[in-house]
Amino acid sequence: MTATPAASTGFAAFAATADAVAGTPSKLRKRDALAAYLRRLPDEDVPRAATFFAGRPLAGMADRLGLGWVQLSAALQAASGARDEELRAAYLRHPTPAMPPPSSSRPTRPPSHR
């Protein structure tokens, strides 16, 4: 992916905070990074941000976006212009258990959890 968001965007601050939280084993540093981020938000955004950081971006347990890896990777490629190889390299730099690395031969699906 070639474009980097401006440091002043709200999502860039969210991503930087997530990186800081993930980048330290210290629970106190995690707390401090998240608290600093939350203090900068407007009051109405704090519950939404806290929900995302808690790993529950949707309100109910049964709520799902219906968006899988195939759709997500296609959207990322369309938005960024990245080729399969670039998307795969980005994934390998920032893996997430919910999203498998894309295959250069065909899109993949996350493993089913039973």
Biopython code that builds the backbone (N, CA, C, O; Angstrom):
import numpy as np
from Bio.PDB.StructureBuilder import StructureBuilder

atoms = [
    (1, "MET", "N", (0.845, -1.157, 0.000)),
    (1, "MET", "CA", (0.000, 0.000, 0.000)),
    (1, "MET", "C", (0.893, 1.221, 0.000)),
    (1, "MET", "O", (1.905, 1.278, 0.699)),
    (2, "THR", "N", (0.508, 2.166, -0.774)),
    (2, "THR", "CA", (1.417, 3.271, -0.988)),
    (2, "THR", "C", (1.090, 4.509, -0.181)),
    (2, "THR", "O", (2.003, 5.246, 0.191)),
    (3, "ALA", "N", (-0.168, 4.768, 0.102)),
    (3, "ALA", "CA", (-0.540, 5.998, 0.788)),
    (3, "ALA", "C", (-0.535, 5.803, 2.296)),
    (3, "ALA", "O", (-0.965, 4.768, 2.806)),
    (4, "THR", "N", (-0.044, 6.811, 2.998)),
    (4, "THR", "CA", (-0.056, 6.831, 4.453)),
    (4, "THR", "C", (-0.984, 7.952, 4.882)),
    (4, "THR", "O", (-0.853, 9.068, 4.381)),
    (5, "PRO", "N", (-1.933, 7.697, 5.804)),
    (5, "PRO", "CA", (-2.849, 8.761, 6.208)),
    (5, "PRO", "C", (-2.108, 9.870, 6.930)),
    (5, "PRO", "O", (-1.095, 9.636, 7.590)),
    (6, "ALA", "N", (-2.625, 11.068, 6.797)),
    (6, "ALA", "CA", (-2.048, 12.204, 7.506)),
    (6, "ALA", "C", (-2.142, 11.961, 9.004)),
    (6, "ALA", "O", (-3.126, 11.403, 9.489)),
    (7, "ALA", "N", (-1.125, 12.377, 9.728)),
    (7, "ALA", "CA", (-1.079, 12.148, 11.168)),
    (7, "ALA", "C", (-2.213, 12.862, 11.901)),
    (7, "ALA", "O", (-2.507, 12.537, 13.051)),
    (8, "SER", "N", (-2.850, 13.828, 11.248)),
    (8, "SER", "CA", (-3.902, 14.581, 11.923)),
    (8, "SER", "C", (-5.271, 13.930, 11.832)),
    (8, "SER", "O", (-6.219, 14.421, 12.445)),
    (9, "THR", "N", (-5.405, 12.832, 11.083)),
    (9, "THR", "CA", (-6.724, 12.219, 10.963)),
    (9, "THR", "C", (-7.082, 11.456, 12.227)),
    (9, "THR", "O", (-6.213, 10.954, 12.939)),
    (10, "GLY", "N", (-8.383, 11.381, 12.491)),
    (10, "GLY", "CA", (-8.852, 10.669, 13.673)),
    (10, "GLY", "C", (-8.485, 9.205, 13.652)),
    (10, "GLY", "O", (-8.114, 8.644, 14.683)),
    (11, "PHE", "N", (-8.581, 8.571, 12.489)),
    (11, "PHE", "CA", (-8.255, 7.155, 12.432)),
    (11, "PHE", "C", (-6.757, 6.926, 12.615)),
    (11, "PHE", "O", (-6.355, 5.915, 13.190)),
    (12, "ALA", "N", (-5.928, 7.850, 12.134)),
    (12, "ALA", "CA", (-4.480, 7.710, 12.341)),
    (12, "ALA", "C", (-4.152, 7.735, 13.827)),
    (12, "ALA", "O", (-3.285, 6.989, 14.282)),
    (13, "ALA", "N", (-4.835, 8.583, 14.585)),
    (13, "ALA", "CA", (-4.614, 8.636, 16.036)),
    (13, "ALA", "C", (-5.086, 7.343, 16.688)),
    (13, "ALA", "O", (-4.432, 6.828, 17.595)),
    (14, "PHE", "N", (-6.220, 6.818, 16.229)),
    (14, "PHE", "CA", (-6.725, 5.543, 16.740)),
    (14, "PHE", "C", (-5.721, 4.437, 16.467)),
    (14, "PHE", "O", (-5.397, 3.649, 17.356)),
    (15, "ALA", "N", (-5.224, 4.379, 15.222)),
    (15, "ALA", "CA", (-4.265, 3.338, 14.842)),
    (15, "ALA", "C", (-2.957, 3.475, 15.615)),
    (15, "ALA", "O", (-2.377, 2.474, 16.037)),
    (16, "ALA", "N", (-2.497, 4.694, 15.801)),
    (16, "ALA", "CA", (-1.254, 4.905, 16.557)),
    (16, "ALA", "C", (-1.428, 4.452, 18.004)),
    (16, "ALA", "O", (-0.515, 3.875, 18.593)),
    (17, "THR", "N", (-2.599, 4.715, 18.570)),
    (17, "THR", "CA", (-2.872, 4.271, 19.942)),
    (17, "THR", "C", (-2.914, 2.755, 20.009)),
    (17, "THR", "O", (-2.359, 2.154, 20.929)),
    (18, "ALA", "N", (-3.572, 2.132, 19.035)),
    (18, "ALA", "CA", (-3.624, 0.666, 19.000)),
    (18, "ALA", "C", (-2.217, 0.087, 18.881)),
    (18, "ALA", "O", (-1.902, -0.904, 19.540)),
    (19, "ASP", "N", (-1.377, 0.686, 18.058)),
    (19, "ASP", "CA", (0.012, 0.232, 17.930)),
    (19, "ASP", "C", (0.763, 0.376, 19.247)),
    (19, "ASP", "O", (1.521, -0.512, 19.637)),
    (20, "ALA", "N", (0.548, 1.505, 19.935)),
    (20, "ALA", "CA", (1.228, 1.726, 21.218)),
    (20, "ALA", "C", (0.774, 0.703, 22.251)),
    (20, "ALA", "O", (1.589, 0.176, 23.007)),
    (21, "VAL", "N", (-0.525, 0.424, 22.281)),
    (21, "VAL", "CA", (-1.061, -0.552, 23.231)),
    (21, "VAL", "C", (-0.511, -1.943, 22.917)),
    (21, "VAL", "O", (-0.096, -2.673, 23.817)),
    (22, "ALA", "N", (-0.513, -2.298, 21.645)),
    (22, "ALA", "CA", (-0.017, -3.619, 21.250)),
    (22, "ALA", "C", (1.496, -3.741, 21.405)),
    (22, "ALA", "O", (2.021, -4.844, 21.560)),
    (23, "GLY", "N", (2.186, -2.621, 21.364)),
    (23, "GLY", "CA", (3.640, -2.642, 21.357)),
    (23, "GLY", "C", (4.312, -2.716, 22.711)),
    (23, "GLY", "O", (5.541, -2.730, 22.789)),
    (24, "THR", "N", (3.540, -2.765, 23.771)),
    (24, "THR", "CA", (4.155, -2.851, 25.097)),
    (24, "THR", "C", (3.508, -3.969, 25.909)),
    (24, "THR", "O", (2.293, -4.157, 25.851)),
    (25, "PRO", "N", (4.308, -4.703, 26.657)),
    (25, "PRO", "CA", (3.723, -5.711, 27.541)),
    (25, "PRO", "C", (3.213, -5.103, 28.857)),
    (25, "PRO", "O", (2.496, -5.760, 29.612)),
    (26, "SER", "N", (3.585, -3.853, 29.122)),
    (26, "SER", "CA", (3.240, -3.200, 30.381)),
    (26, "SER", "C", (1.762, -2.796, 30.410)),
    (26, "SER", "O", (1.305, -2.019, 29.572)),
    (27, "LYS", "N", (1.033, -3.327, 31.373)),
    (27, "LYS", "CA", (-0.381, -2.969, 31.495)),
    (27, "LYS", "C", (-0.547, -1.493, 31.851)),
    (27, "LYS", "O", (-1.515, -0.858, 31.431)),
    (28, "LEU", "N", (0.388, -0.949, 32.619)),
    (28, "LEU", "CA", (0.310, 0.470, 32.963)),
    (28, "LEU", "C", (0.524, 1.346, 31.729)),
    (28, "LEU", "O", (-0.169, 2.349, 31.558)),
    (29, "ARG", "N", (1.470, 0.982, 30.875)),
    (29, "ARG", "CA", (1.697, 1.745, 29.648)),
    (29, "ARG", "C", (0.514, 1.615, 28.695)),
    (29, "ARG", "O", (0.140, 2.578, 28.025)),
    (30, "LYS", "N", (-0.072, 0.422, 28.637)),
    (30, "LYS", "CA", (-1.274, 0.237, 27.818)),
    (30, "LYS", "C", (-2.373, 1.176, 28.310)),
    (30, "LYS", "O", (-3.001, 1.884, 27.523)),
    (31, "ARG", "N", (-2.592, 1.169, 29.615)),
    (31, "ARG", "CA", (-3.613, 2.028, 30.207)),
    (31, "ARG", "C", (-3.345, 3.498, 29.919)),
    (31, "ARG", "O", (-4.251, 4.243, 29.545)),
    (32, "ASP", "N", (-2.090, 3.908, 30.096)),
    (32, "ASP", "CA", (-1.740, 5.309, 29.897)),
    (32, "ASP", "C", (-1.926, 5.739, 28.439)),
    (32, "ASP", "O", (-2.414, 6.837, 28.175)),
    (33, "ALA", "N", (-1.539, 4.879, 27.495)),
    (33, "ALA", "CA", (-1.701, 5.204, 26.075)),
    (33, "ALA", "C", (-3.179, 5.341, 25.724)),
    (33, "ALA", "O", (-3.577, 6.281, 25.036)),
    (34, "LEU", "N", (-3.982, 4.406, 26.197)),
    (34, "LEU", "CA", (-5.411, 4.451, 25.903)),
    (34, "LEU", "C", (-6.068, 5.651, 26.586)),
    (34, "LEU", "O", (-6.907, 6.318, 25.981)),
    (35, "ALA", "N", (-5.704, 5.929, 27.815)),
    (35, "ALA", "CA", (-6.281, 7.072, 28.533)),
    (35, "ALA", "C", (-5.939, 8.383, 27.837)),
    (35, "ALA", "O", (-6.793, 9.261, 27.715)),
    (36, "ALA", "N", (-4.704, 8.523, 27.381)),
    (36, "ALA", "CA", (-4.302, 9.752, 26.678)),
    (36, "ALA", "C", (-5.125, 9.932, 25.404)),
    (36, "ALA", "O", (-5.560, 11.039, 25.089)),
    (37, "TYR", "N", (-5.333, 8.842, 24.681)),
    (37, "TYR", "CA", (-6.136, 8.910, 23.456)),
    (37, "TYR", "C", (-7.587, 9.280, 23.784)),
    (37, "TYR", "O", (-8.160, 10.168, 23.152)),
    (38, "LEU", "N", (-8.174, 8.604, 24.764)),
    (38, "LEU", "CA", (-9.572, 8.854, 25.105)),
    (38, "LEU", "C", (-9.798, 10.282, 25.600)),
    (38, "LEU", "O", (-10.850, 10.866, 25.338)),
    (39, "ARG", "N", (-8.825, 10.848, 26.310)),
    (39, "ARG", "CA", (-8.952, 12.230, 26.797)),
    (39, "ARG", "C", (-9.031, 13.231, 25.647)),
    (39, "ARG", "O", (-9.642, 14.289, 25.795)),
    (40, "ARG", "N", (-8.425, 12.914, 24.511)),
    (40, "ARG", "CA", (-8.425, 13.834, 23.364)),
    (40, "ARG", "C", (-9.724, 13.771, 22.550)),
    (40, "ARG", "O", (-9.958, 14.626, 21.696)),
    (41, "LEU", "N", (-10.553, 12.782, 22.803)),
    (41, "LEU", "CA", (-11.780, 12.611, 22.025)),
    (41, "LEU", "C", (-12.913, 13.480, 22.550)),
    (41, "LEU", "O", (-12.956, 13.801, 23.737)),
    (42, "PRO", "N", (-13.833, 13.861, 21.664)),
    (42, "PRO", "CA", (-15.063, 14.488, 22.149)),
    (42, "PRO", "C", (-15.834, 13.473, 23.003)),
    (42, "PRO", "O", (-15.753, 12.270, 22.754)),
    (43, "ASP", "N", (-16.565, 13.942, 23.988)),
    (43, "ASP", "CA", (-17.276, 13.058, 24.918)),
    (43, "ASP", "C", (-18.120, 12.005, 24.201)),
    (43, "ASP", "O", (-18.159, 10.849, 24.624)),
    (44, "GLU", "N", (-18.788, 12.393, 23.129)),
    (44, "GLU", "CA", (-19.689, 11.453, 22.454)),
    (44, "GLU", "C", (-18.935, 10.331, 21.732)),
    (44, "GLU", "O", (-19.537, 9.307, 21.409)),
    (45, "ASP", "N", (-17.639, 10.498, 21.472)),
    (45, "ASP", "CA", (-16.856, 9.461, 20.797)),
    (45, "ASP", "C", (-16.200, 8.472, 21.752)),
    (45, "ASP", "O", (-15.767, 7.402, 21.326)),
    (46, "VAL", "N", (-16.120, 8.810, 23.023)),
    (46, "VAL", "CA", (-15.434, 7.940, 23.993)),
    (46, "VAL", "C", (-16.079, 6.555, 24.085)),
    (46, "VAL", "O", (-15.354, 5.561, 24.052)),
    (47, "PRO", "N", (-17.409, 6.443, 24.200)),
    (47, "PRO", "CA", (-17.983, 5.088, 24.270)),
    (47, "PRO", "C", (-17.700, 4.258, 23.013)),
    (47, "PRO", "O", (-17.441, 3.058, 23.108)),
    (48, "ARG", "N", (-17.749, 4.889, 21.843)),
    (48, "ARG", "CA", (-17.466, 4.154, 20.604)),
    (48, "ARG", "C", (-16.020, 3.665, 20.572)),
    (48, "ARG", "O", (-15.757, 2.511, 20.233)),
    (49, "ALA", "N", (-15.101, 4.532, 20.920)),
    (49, "ALA", "CA", (-13.691, 4.149, 20.908)),
    (49, "ALA", "C", (-13.422, 3.054, 21.935)),
    (49, "ALA", "O", (-12.695, 2.102, 21.650)),
    (50, "ALA", "N", (-13.997, 3.182, 23.116)),
    (50, "ALA", "CA", (-13.801, 2.170, 24.158)),
    (50, "ALA", "C", (-14.357, 0.828, 23.703)),
    (50, "ALA", "O", (-13.772, -0.218, 23.985)),
    (51, "THR", "N", (-15.486, 0.855, 23.000)),
    (51, "THR", "CA", (-16.079, -0.373, 22.485)),
    (51, "THR", "C", (-15.138, -1.045, 21.488)),
    (51, "THR", "O", (-14.960, -2.262, 21.535)),
    (52, "PHE", "N", (-14.537, -0.273, 20.592)),
    (52, "PHE", "CA", (-13.600, -0.842, 19.628)),
    (52, "PHE", "C", (-12.363, -1.396, 20.329)),
    (52, "PHE", "O", (-11.906, -2.488, 19.993)),
    (53, "PHE", "N", (-11.817, -0.666, 21.290)),
    (53, "PHE", "CA", (-10.628, -1.146, 21.989)),
    (53, "PHE", "C", (-10.933, -2.382, 22.839)),
    (53, "PHE", "O", (-10.033, -3.168, 23.135)),
    (54, "ALA", "N", (-12.184, -2.554, 23.226)),
    (54, "ALA", "CA", (-12.571, -3.744, 23.977)),
    (54, "ALA", "C", (-12.766, -4.941, 23.044)),
    (54, "ALA", "O", (-13.017, -6.056, 23.502)),
    (55, "GLY", "N", (-12.651, -4.707, 21.738)),
    (55, "GLY", "CA", (-12.797, -5.797, 20.779)),
    (55, "GLY", "C", (-14.235, -6.093, 20.422)),
    (55, "GLY", "O", (-14.529, -7.160, 19.884)),
    (56, "ARG", "N", (-15.135, -5.173, 20.708)),
    (56, "ARG", "CA", (-16.560, -5.363, 20.432)),
    (56, "ARG", "C", (-17.083, -4.187, 19.611)),
    (56, "ARG", "O", (-17.843, -3.373, 20.136)),
    (57, "PRO", "N", (-16.698, -4.072, 18.336)),
    (57, "PRO", "CA", (-17.103, -2.900, 17.563)),
    (57, "PRO", "C", (-18.597, -2.829, 17.271)),
    (57, "PRO", "O", (-19.102, -1.770, 16.899)),
    (58, "LEU", "N", (-19.305, -3.935, 17.434)),
    (58, "LEU", "CA", (-20.746, -3.930, 17.220)),
    (58, "LEU", "C", (-21.455, -4.155, 18.550)),
    (58, "LEU", "O", (-20.909, -4.788, 19.454)),
    (59, "ALA", "N", (-22.641, -3.649, 18.660)),
    (59, "ALA", "CA", (-23.331, -3.618, 19.949)),
    (59, "ALA", "C", (-23.699, -4.985, 20.498)),
    (59, "ALA", "O", (-23.462, -5.242, 21.679)),
    (60, "GLY", "N", (-24.263, -5.865, 19.702)),
    (60, "GLY", "CA", (-24.749, -7.135, 20.214)),
    (60, "GLY", "C", (-23.866, -8.302, 19.852)),
    (60, "GLY", "O", (-23.123, -8.259, 18.871)),
    (61, "MET", "N", (-23.953, -9.351, 20.658)),
    (61, "MET", "CA", (-23.152, -10.548, 20.409)),
    (61, "MET", "C", (-23.446, -11.143, 19.034)),
    (61, "MET", "O", (-22.539, -11.662, 18.383)),
    (62, "ALA", "N", (-24.697, -11.074, 18.583)),
    (62, "ALA", "CA", (-25.072, -11.686, 17.320)),
    (62, "ALA", "C", (-24.840, -10.757, 16.133)),
    (62, "ALA", "O", (-24.958, -11.185, 14.985)),
    (63, "ASP", "N", (-24.514, -9.496, 16.390)),
    (63, "ASP", "CA", (-24.319, -8.553, 15.295)),
    (63, "ASP", "C", (-23.050, -8.891, 14.522)),
    (63, "ASP", "O", (-21.988, -9.134, 15.097)),
    (64, "ARG", "N", (-23.193, -8.896, 13.232)),
    (64, "ARG", "CA", (-22.052, -9.143, 12.364)),
    (64, "ARG", "C", (-22.161, -8.215, 11.174)),
    (64, "ARG", "O", (-23.259, -7.830, 10.772)),
    (65, "LEU", "N", (-21.044, -7.865, 10.626)),
    (65, "LEU", "CA", (-21.048, -7.018, 9.453)),
    (65, "LEU", "C", (-21.333, -7.803, 8.178)),
    (65, "LEU", "O", (-21.751, -7.226, 7.175)),
    (66, "GLY", "N", (-21.111, -9.109, 8.212)),
    (66, "GLY", "CA", (-21.278, -9.900, 7.002)),
    (66, "GLY", "C", (-20.170, -9.598, 6.008)),
    (66, "GLY", "O", (-20.360, -9.718, 4.797)),
    (67, "LEU", "N", (-19.029, -9.211, 6.516)),
    (67, "LEU", "CA", (-17.898, -8.830, 5.688)),
    (67, "LEU", "C", (-16.751, -9.761, 6.014)),
    (67, "LEU", "O", (-16.209, -9.722, 7.119)),
    (68, "GLY", "N", (-16.379, -10.594, 5.064)),
    (68, "GLY", "CA", (-15.294, -11.541, 5.282)),
    (68, "GLY", "C", (-14.007, -11.070, 4.633)),
    (68, "GLY", "O", (-13.933, -9.979, 4.068)),
    (69, "TRP", "N", (-12.987, -11.928, 4.731)),
    (69, "TRP", "CA", (-11.677, -11.576, 4.201)),
    (69, "TRP", "C", (-11.723, -11.292, 2.708)),
    (69, "TRP", "O", (-11.048, -10.377, 2.239)),
    (70, "VAL", "N", (-12.503, -12.053, 1.955)),
    (70, "VAL", "CA", (-12.554, -11.852, 0.506)),
    (70, "VAL", "C", (-13.043, -10.440, 0.192)),
    (70, "VAL", "O", (-12.442, -9.742, -0.626)),
    (71, "GLN", "N", (-14.133, -10.015, 0.837)),
    (71, "GLN", "CA", (-14.661, -8.679, 0.590)),
    (71, "GLN", "C", (-13.730, -7.596, 1.123)),
    (71, "GLN", "O", (-13.527, -6.568, 0.477)),
    (72, "LEU", "N", (-13.170, -7.832, 2.300)),
    (72, "LEU", "CA", (-12.272, -6.849, 2.891)),
    (72, "LEU", "C", (-11.023, -6.659, 2.043)),
    (72, "LEU", "O", (-10.607, -5.528, 1.793)),
    (73, "SER", "N", (-10.428, -7.750, 1.604)),
    (73, "SER", "CA", (-9.209, -7.619, 0.799)),
    (73, "SER", "C", (-9.519, -6.956, -0.541)),
    (73, "SER", "O", (-8.717, -6.165, -1.039)),
    (74, "ALA", "N", (-10.675, -7.272, -1.129)),
    (74, "ALA", "CA", (-11.051, -6.621, -2.388)),
    (74, "ALA", "C", (-11.245, -5.121, -2.183)),
    (74, "ALA", "O", (-10.835, -4.320, -3.024)),
    (75, "ALA", "N", (-11.870, -4.738, -1.066)),
    (75, "ALA", "CA", (-12.069, -3.323, -0.771)),
    (75, "ALA", "C", (-10.734, -2.620, -0.536)),
    (75, "ALA", "O", (-10.525, -1.502, -1.007)),
    (76, "LEU", "N", (-9.832, -3.274, 0.192)),
    (76, "LEU", "CA", (-8.508, -2.684, 0.429)),
    (76, "LEU", "C", (-7.760, -2.485, -0.879)),
    (76, "LEU", "O", (-7.121, -1.453, -1.084)),
    (77, "GLN", "N", (-7.837, -3.462, -1.755)),
    (77, "GLN", "CA", (-7.159, -3.343, -3.047)),
    (77, "GLN", "C", (-7.781, -2.231, -3.890)),
    (77, "GLN", "O", (-7.065, -1.456, -4.524)),
    (78, "ALA", "N", (-9.113, -2.155, -3.897)),
    (78, "ALA", "CA", (-9.778, -1.111, -4.675)),
    (78, "ALA", "C", (-9.458, 0.283, -4.140)),
    (78, "ALA", "O", (-9.268, 1.221, -4.914)),
    (79, "ALA", "N", (-9.400, 0.414, -2.820)),
    (79, "ALA", "CA", (-9.139, 1.718, -2.214)),
    (79, "ALA", "C", (-7.686, 2.142, -2.345)),
    (79, "ALA", "O", (-7.393, 3.325, -2.513)),
    (80, "SER", "N", (-6.781, 1.183, -2.269)),
    (80, "SER", "CA", (-5.353, 1.522, -2.236)),
    (80, "SER", "C", (-4.643, 1.335, -3.558)),
    (80, "SER", "O", (-3.589, 1.927, -3.791)),
    (81, "GLY", "N", (-5.215, 0.511, -4.432)),
    (81, "GLY", "CA", (-4.522, 0.179, -5.675)),
    (81, "GLY", "C", (-3.440, -0.858, -5.471)),
    (81, "GLY", "O", (-2.649, -1.122, -6.377)),
    (82, "ALA", "N", (-3.398, -1.454, -4.275)),
    (82, "ALA", "CA", (-2.358, -2.444, -3.961)),
    (82, "ALA", "C", (-2.592, -3.724, -4.760)),
    (82, "ALA", "O", (-3.730, -4.129, -4.997)),
    (83, "ARG", "N", (-1.503, -4.342, -5.161)),
    (83, "ARG", "CA", (-1.573, -5.645, -5.819)),
    (83, "ARG", "C", (-1.634, -6.726, -4.742)),
    (83, "ARG", "O", (-1.388, -6.452, -3.567)),
    (84, "ASP", "N", (-1.962, -7.953, -5.146)),
    (84, "ASP", "CA", (-2.042, -9.075, -4.207)),
    (84, "ASP", "C", (-0.768, -9.194, -3.374)),
    (84, "ASP", "O", (-0.830, -9.406, -2.163)),
    (85, "GLU", "N", (0.385, -9.057, -4.025)),
    (85, "GLU", "CA", (1.667, -9.222, -3.321)),
    (85, "GLU", "C", (1.849, -8.144, -2.259)),
    (85, "GLU", "O", (2.356, -8.422, -1.172)),
    (86, "GLU", "N", (1.436, -6.911, -2.569)),
    (86, "GLU", "CA", (1.568, -5.819, -1.600)),
    (86, "GLU", "C", (0.627, -6.018, -0.413)),
    (86, "GLU", "O", (0.994, -5.768, 0.735)),
    (87, "LEU", "N", (-0.584, -6.469, -0.708)),
    (87, "LEU", "CA", (-1.545, -6.723, 0.359)),
    (87, "LEU", "C", (-1.051, -7.847, 1.258)),
    (87, "LEU", "O", (-1.161, -7.762, 2.481)),
    (88, "ARG", "N", (-0.519, -8.877, 0.667)),
    (88, "ARG", "CA", (0.018, -9.994, 1.442)),
    (88, "ARG", "C", (1.197, -9.530, 2.314)),
    (88, "ARG", "O", (1.287, -9.905, 3.483)),
    (89, "ALA", "N", (2.087, -8.726, 1.751)),
    (89, "ALA", "CA", (3.232, -8.219, 2.523)),
    (89, "ALA", "C", (2.758, -7.347, 3.690)),
    (89, "ALA", "O", (3.316, -7.422, 4.785)),
    (90, "ALA", "N", (1.729, -6.520, 3.458)),
    (90, "ALA", "CA", (1.190, -5.682, 4.534)),
    (90, "ALA", "C", (0.578, -6.546, 5.624)),
    (90, "ALA", "O", (0.756, -6.271, 6.811)),
    (91, "TYR", "N", (-0.144, -7.590, 5.227)),
    (91, "TYR", "CA", (-0.721, -8.499, 6.216)),
    (91, "TYR", "C", (0.372, -9.146, 7.051)),
    (91, "TYR", "O", (0.257, -9.229, 8.274)),
    (92, "LEU", "N", (1.427, -9.602, 6.396)),
    (92, "LEU", "CA", (2.495, -10.292, 7.112)),
    (92, "LEU", "C", (3.212, -9.358, 8.084)),
    (92, "LEU", "O", (3.767, -9.810, 9.086)),
    (93, "ARG", "N", (3.201, -8.053, 7.789)),
    (93, "ARG", "CA", (3.789, -7.078, 8.725)),
    (93, "ARG", "C", (2.853, -6.815, 9.900)),
    (93, "ARG", "O", (3.313, -6.487, 10.994)),
    (94, "HIS", "N", (1.539, -6.954, 9.684)),
    (94, "HIS", "CA", (0.542, -6.630, 10.708)),
    (94, "HIS", "C", (-0.521, -7.717, 10.746)),
    (94, "HIS", "O", (-1.670, -7.446, 10.397)),
    (95, "PRO", "N", (-0.185, -8.936, 11.154)),
    (95, "PRO", "CA", (-1.172, -10.025, 11.115)),
    (95, "PRO", "C", (-2.268, -9.851, 12.162)),
    (95, "PRO", "O", (-2.073, -9.213, 13.197)),
    (96, "THR", "N", (-3.393, -10.421, 11.869)),
    (96, "THR", "CA", (-4.500, -10.468, 12.811)),
    (96, "THR", "C", (-5.115, -11.853, 12.715)),
    (96, "THR", "O", (-5.319, -12.344, 11.604)),
    (97, "PRO", "N", (-5.418, -12.507, 13.834)),
    (97, "PRO", "CA", (-5.929, -13.876, 13.788)),
    (97, "PRO", "C", (-7.228, -14.016, 12.999)),
    (97, "PRO", "O", (-7.488, -15.079, 12.435)),
    (98, "ALA", "N", (-8.038, -12.977, 12.948)),
    (98, "ALA", "CA", (-9.320, -13.072, 12.259)),
    (98, "ALA", "C", (-9.173, -13.019, 10.746)),
    (98, "ALA", "O", (-10.086, -13.418, 10.023)),
    (99, "MET", "N", (-8.058, -12.541, 10.265)),
    (99, "MET", "CA", (-7.879, -12.384, 8.832)),
    (99, "MET", "C", (-6.655, -13.171, 8.364)),
    (99, "MET", "O", (-5.529, -12.849, 8.744)),
    (100, "PRO", "N", (-6.868, -14.193, 7.547)),
    (100, "PRO", "CA", (-5.731, -14.959, 7.043)),
    (100, "PRO", "C", (-4.993, -14.167, 5.976)),
    (100, "PRO", "O", (-5.565, -13.253, 5.382)),
    (101, "PRO", "N", (-3.732, -14.503, 5.724)),
    (101, "PRO", "CA", (-3.019, -13.793, 4.667)),
    (101, "PRO", "C", (-3.644, -14.106, 3.317)),
    (101, "PRO", "O", (-4.042, -15.243, 3.063)),
    (102, "PRO", "N", (-3.732, -13.102, 2.448)),
    (102, "PRO", "CA", (-4.289, -13.366, 1.131)),
    (102, "PRO", "C", (-3.358, -14.255, 0.323)),
    (102, "PRO", "O", (-2.136, -14.188, 0.459)),
    (103, "SER", "N", (-3.941, -15.066, -0.497)),
    (103, "SER", "CA", (-3.183, -15.927, -1.395)),
    (103, "SER", "C", (-2.993, -15.181, -2.697)),
    (103, "SER", "O", (-3.906, -14.498, -3.160)),
    (104, "SER", "N", (-1.829, -15.301, -3.289)),
    (104, "SER", "CA", (-1.622, -14.615, -4.559)),
    (104, "SER", "C", (-2.364, -15.310, -5.688)),
    (104, "SER", "O", (-2.551, -14.717, -6.750)),
    (105, "SER", "N", (-2.795, -16.560, -5.488)),
    (105, "SER", "CA", (-3.492, -17.262, -6.553)),
    (105, "SER", "C", (-5.005, -17.064, -6.489)),
    (105, "SER", "O", (-5.660, -17.005, -7.529)),
    (106, "ARG", "N", (-5.567, -16.960, -5.289)),
    (106, "ARG", "CA", (-7.006, -16.732, -5.155)),
    (106, "ARG", "C", (-7.293, -16.235, -3.750)),
    (106, "ARG", "O", (-6.518, -16.508, -2.834)),
    (107, "PRO", "N", (-8.392, -15.509, -3.559)),
    (107, "PRO", "CA", (-8.737, -15.036, -2.210)),
    (107, "PRO", "C", (-8.980, -16.220, -1.286)),
    (107, "PRO", "O", (-9.432, -17.283, -1.713)),
    (108, "THR", "N", (-8.669, -16.013, -0.009)),
    (108, "THR", "CA", (-8.879, -17.061, 0.978)),
    (108, "THR", "C", (-9.938, -16.629, 1.964)),
    (108, "THR", "O", (-10.270, -15.448, 2.066)),
    (109, "ARG", "N", (-10.452, -17.575, 2.672)),
    (109, "ARG", "CA", (-11.436, -17.305, 3.706)),
    (109, "ARG", "C", (-10.828, -17.629, 5.049)),
    (109, "ARG", "O", (-9.962, -18.498, 5.148)),
    (110, "PRO", "N", (-11.276, -16.930, 6.100)),
    (110, "PRO", "CA", (-10.762, -17.277, 7.431)),
    (110, "PRO", "C", (-11.206, -18.671, 7.805)),
    (110, "PRO", "O", (-12.253, -19.127, 7.346)),
    (111, "PRO", "N", (-10.427, -19.366, 8.637)),
    (111, "PRO", "CA", (-10.832, -20.710, 9.049)),
    (111, "PRO", "C", (-12.130, -20.642, 9.837)),
    (111, "PRO", "O", (-12.360, -19.705, 10.602)),
    (112, "SER", "N", (-12.973, -21.644, 9.639)),
    (112, "SER", "CA", (-14.242, -21.651, 10.379)),
    (112, "SER", "C", (-13.986, -22.105, 11.799)),
    (112, "SER", "O", (-13.198, -23.016, 12.053)),
    (113, "HIS", "N", (-14.667, -21.454, 12.711)),
    (113, "HIS", "CA", (-14.535, -21.789, 14.142)),
    (113, "HIS", "C", (-15.778, -22.578, 14.538)),
    (113, "HIS", "O", (-16.900, -22.102, 14.365)),
    (114, "ARG", "N", (-15.582, -23.750, 15.054)),
    (114, "ARG", "CA", (-16.723, -24.592, 15.440)),
    (114, "ARG", "C", (-16.892, -24.594, 16.921)),
    (114, "ARG", "O", (-17.800, -25.246, 17.438)),
]
sb = StructureBuilder()
sb.init_structure("model")
sb.init_model(0)
sb.init_chain("A")
sb.init_seg("    ")
for serial, (resi, resn, name, xyz) in enumerate(atoms, 1):
    if name == "N":
        sb.init_residue(resn, " ", resi, " ")
    sb.init_atom(name, np.array(xyz, "f"), 0.0, 1.0, " ", f" {name:<3s}", serial, name[0])
structure = sb.get_structure()
